[in-house]
Amino acid sequence: MKDIKENILQYLQIYQENPLNFIPLIIDLVIVIFLAYNLLKIVKDSRAWQLVKGIALLIVATWLSRMAKFKYTKLHFICCNELGSYTSNNNFSTRN
């Protein structure tokens, strides 16, 4: 936790020394937020919305299991190990 706090303070100190570095950061954030908003607006009206919600749920579950240090629970094992091996071992090609 100390490392995170030190990194944040160092990061803020860099921007305090040269405030013009904030401009590209703000522009980048505005572009990413704009693209994410429009993508979600397009997806929300389609059947892909359920897929997006499922992926978001898996990301949140993985993040929570890492934050709570549940390294030896089924949730962490499924999120971090099983899902990755499932998607990499399956061949999703069509039949010939």
Secondary structure by P-SEA (a helix, b strand, c coil): caaaaaaaaaaaaaaaaccccaaaaaaaaaaaaaaaaaaaaaaaaccaaaaaaaaaaaaaaaaaaaaacccccaaaaaaccaaaaaaaaccccccc
